[in-house]
């Protein structure tokens, strides 16, 4: 009898432990589903029926994560959260970088923009027309925002950017009760990562499906162009950058998003094995030794003509790509007020940048394609 009691106790304990394990298993928290594939600086997640927009890289070296609850204006009142809340769709918005404009336009929401700083840089014809007719107000010069004008506009949201820390003028605007959110598209390390920020605007305008569809098309076009480039049996050598100050030549590091374009175009970028995700600062002599025989020179800094290059430094004419007229620049294609189209549109359309580079280096692969951003330097 005693033995039977012991067995019963052991059986009960085993059953209890088993039940406890099962309880833990069924209450385990599931990981929020992400809608982001390439971008590292932001995320869109659905967490237990609550949509969140998460900014993970607001500016360089930022270790602060910003979370926003996304609530449709038409939804019934939801419970209060400690996290900031954004009501969508946004109808009055201020954007602060030209890279934001093509994404807003692709979602057909350019008329929602009420303010922009230093508007002369805007090249897009649609947004340019809104600026010229006074529907978009200039709110300052570059990074110096006129907070008085901005506050008078009473936007629902300001999409800002900052290089190294929280922008003081944006902090002032936030204290005045206007929602501010940082956009770090320029910090992305891959072309498709930058383009995926259209989904950021898709959330804000309650156009997520449209944003996702647009990005999938861009992604498909990019990957198709990349596969076309792989058909080439030749890998021309490529030089990039130029002397920006004194005798220091700045060019893309081997892990940068620019180097990624060159890699995906299936060319031999002469510095592709270097480390770093930004730019390299090298002596003229070291660049000349390695790049003097390069087949192509793509994106020679801010220079737009061979004459400008020679005025800066006569030694440029010693490069083979200079002698053979194989220098290509994006700085000559501008909007009507002088903004360089590449700086505005390239982030959104990496597929067209890649096709441009393929057309430069292996034109037979894209016989019917015409340049979008680049031109041969004259």
N, C-alpha and C positions, 0 to 999 in steps of 0.2 A: 504493500500500500504506500509506504514511504517512497519507494522507488517510482511509483506511478505519479506521485505528487511532484517529485523533482522533474520528471519528464514533462509534466504539464506546465510547470513554471518556465522551463527552458523554451518550450514551444511558444508560450505566451510572449516571452521576451523577444524571441526571433520575429514573431509576428508583429510586435510593436515596433521593433527597429525597421522592419520592412515597410511598415505603414508610414513611418517617419520619413524614410528615404523617398517613398513615392510622393509624399506631400511636398517635400522640397523640390522634387523634379517637376511637379505640375505647376508650382508657383514661380519657377525660374523666369526671370525677366528676359524678354526677347530683345535682341539688338534692333534699334530703329532702322527702318529701311531707307537707304540713301538713293537719291535720284541723280547723283553726280558720278561721272565715269573717269574724267581726266583731271579736272581742276583740283588743286590741293588747298586753295585759300578760302573756300566756302563749301557749305553743304546745305542740302535741303532734306529734311527727314520728317517722317511721320511717326510720332511717338505716342502710342496709345490714343490715336485719333486726333492728336494735336499736331499741327504742322509747324515746324520750326525752320527758320533761316539762320544759319550759323556762319559767322565770319571768323575764320581761323587765322587769316593773315591780313590785318587791317593796314599795316605799313611795315617797312623793313625792320627786322629783328623784334617784331612785336610778339610778346608772349601772352597777350590778353585775348581771350575768346569772347566775342559778342554774340549773344543769342536773342532772337526775336520770335515771338509768337505771331503767326500770321492768321488773321481773322478776317473773313469776308464781311463787308459792310452789311450784306443782306442776311447774314446768319443771326440766329437768336443770340441773346447775350450769353456768353460763356463765362465760366468761373474765372475769378481773378488769379493772376500769376505774379510772382515776383519779377519775372522776366519782362523786358520791354515788349510792347505790343504794337504791331503795324496793321492798320485796317486797310483792306484792299477791295477793289482796285484803286490805285492812286490816280487822282484826276489832275492834281497840280504838283509838279515836281521840278526841282532844280537839280541839274547835273553839272559836273564841274570839269570833266575831261572830254576831249573830242572823241575818245574811244568809246564813250558811252552812247554817242549819238546814233551811229549805224545800228546798234542793237535796239534802241528805242524805235527807230524808223522801221526796222524789219517787223516789229510788232504793231506797226501802224499807230503809234502813240506819240508821235513827235508834237502834236498839238497840245499834249499835256505838259510840255516843257514851258515854264514861265520865266526862267532865268538861267543865264549862263555867263561865266566870267571870260573876259577878253574874247569877245565873239568874232573878231577878225580871223581867228584861226579856223573857224568852221567852214568846211568846203562843200558839204552836201547841199545840193540845190534846194531840196524841200525845206530843210531847217534854215538855210540861208534866207529863203523867202519869208519865213516867219520872223526872223531877226530884222530884216529890212522893213517889214511892215509894222514893227513895234510890238508884235505879239510875244516875242521873247526879249526880255529886258537884260541889258548888260549889268552884271552885279559886281564888277571889279576887274582888276588886272591880274591874270594868272592866279597865283596862290593867295593874293591879297583880296579877300572878299569884302565888299561894302555891306556890312551887316545891316545898316539902316535901310538900304534899298531892299535887301533880301527880306527883312522882317515885314516891310510894307507889302510885299508880294504875297505873304502868308501861304507859302507852299505847304502841302501836307507832309512832304518829305524832301530832305536834301541828301543827294548822293555825292559824298565827297571822297577825296583821296588825299593822302599825306605821304611824304617820303620817309620820314624817320621817327615821327612822334605824333601824338594827337594835335591836330590843327587848332590854334587858339581861336580863330574866328568861328570855326565849326562848334567849338565848345561853348562860345557865347550864344550861338544860335540855339543850341540844345537847351541851355539854361533859360532861354526865352520861351521854351515850350514847343519848339518845332522839332520833329523827329529828324535825327541825323544818322546816316548809316555809311560806313566806309566801303569803298569798292577797291579791291586789290588786284584787279585783272592784270596789271602790269608786272606783278610779282610772280606770275605763273612761269614755269620753266619749260613748258611745251606749247607749241602752236595751238593744238586742240584744247589744251587746258585753258588758254586765254579765251578762245572762242566760246567755250562752254559757259562763260559768264552771262551769255544771253538768257540762261535759265534763271539767273539772279533777277533780271528785269521781268522775266515771265511771271515769277512769283508776285512781284510788286504790282503788276498790272492785271493779275488774275488771268494770265494767258499762258499757263504752264504747258498745256498740250501743244499750243502753237510754237512756243519757244523750243520745246523738245523736238518737234518735227523739223524746224528750221535747222537746229544743230545737227540732227541726224543726216540731213541733206549735205551740210558742209563737211561733216565727218566722212560720209560716203565718197564725196568728191575728192577729198584729201587723200584717202586711202587708195582710191582708184588711180590718182595721179602718181602716188608713191609706187604702186605696182607697175605702172607704165614706165617709170624711171628705171626700174630694175631690169627692163628688157635691153637696156643699152649695154654693149660689151666694152665700151670705153668709159673711163672715169677721168674727165678733164680736171686739171689742178686749178684750185681757186684761192685767190688772195682777197682779203677784205680789210675795211677800215682805212685809216690814214693818220697822219701826224695831227694831233689836236692842240698840242702846246709844246713849245721848245722842240726837242728832238724825240719826244715820246709818241710812239705809234700805238693807237688804241684799236684793238680788233676783238672779235667775239671769242670767248674761251670755249673750249671743246665740249662743255656740257651745257652751254647756253641754248636758249630757244632758237637763236639765229643759226647756231651750228647744227641744231636739229633739222632745220629747213634744208641745209646743205647736205646733211647725211641722207635725209629722205629723198633728195633729188639725185642721189647716187653719184655724187661727185667726190673728188678727193680734196677736201678742205685741208690745207697744209698744217693747220693747228688743231685738227680734230682730236688728237690724242692728249691734248692738254687738259688739266683739271680746272674746275671753276665754272660757275653758272652765270657769271657776269662778263666783264671784259678783261683783256690782258693789256698791260702797259709795257711795251717793249721798246728797245732802242731801234732807231732807223737801221743801223748796221745789221742787227740780227734779222729784221724783217726782210731787208734787201737780200741777204745771203740765202734765205729760204724761199723768198717769193719772187725773185727777179725773173724767173723763167715760167711763172704761172700762166696758164692758158687764159684765165679770166680774172678780172678784178671786179668784184661785185660789192656795191655800196661803199664807195670811198668817202666815208664821213659826210659832212655837209656840203662838199664840193659838188657843183653842178656842171662844170665845164673843164676841159683839159687846160684851157688858158688859166683858170683859177688855180688849178693844181700847180702849174708852173710858176705862177706868181707867188705861191706859197713856198715852193721848193723846186728848184730846177732839176734835182736828182730824180724826181718822179719819171722823167722821160727815159730813164735808163731801164725801166721795167718793160719786159716783152709785151705785156698786155696793153701798155701805153702805146708802144710802137705799132702794134697790130690792130689798134682801135677796138679792143675787147674790154672796155670799161663800161659798166652799166650802173646807173644810179636811179633811185626813186625820187630824188629831190627836185626834178624838173617838172613833174606833173603836179599842178597846183590848182586850187579852187580860185574863184574870181577875186577873192580878197587876199590871196597869197598863201593860204594854208596848204601844207603838203598833204596830198590825198593819202599817201602811204601811212602817215602817222595817225590818221583818223580811221581808216577803213581796214588796214591790214590785220589788226587784232581780231576783228569779226570774220574776215575772209582769208584764213590761212591757206585754204585750198587754192585761191588765186595767186597768192605769193609763191606757193610751191610750183604752180604751173608756169609762172614767170621765170623762175630759176631753171626749170627744165627746158623752157623755150630758149633761154640764153645759152645753156651748156650743151643741150642735145636737141636742137630745133626740129630734127626729122621725126622725133617722137610725138610732137604736137603740131603737125603741119598747118592746121586750120585755126590754131589759137593765136589771138593777138594780145600783146602785153596789156596788163591792167595797171601796174605800178611802175615798172622799170622802163628805162629808155637807154639806148646807147649814148654814152657821153660824147659830145662833139667838141 
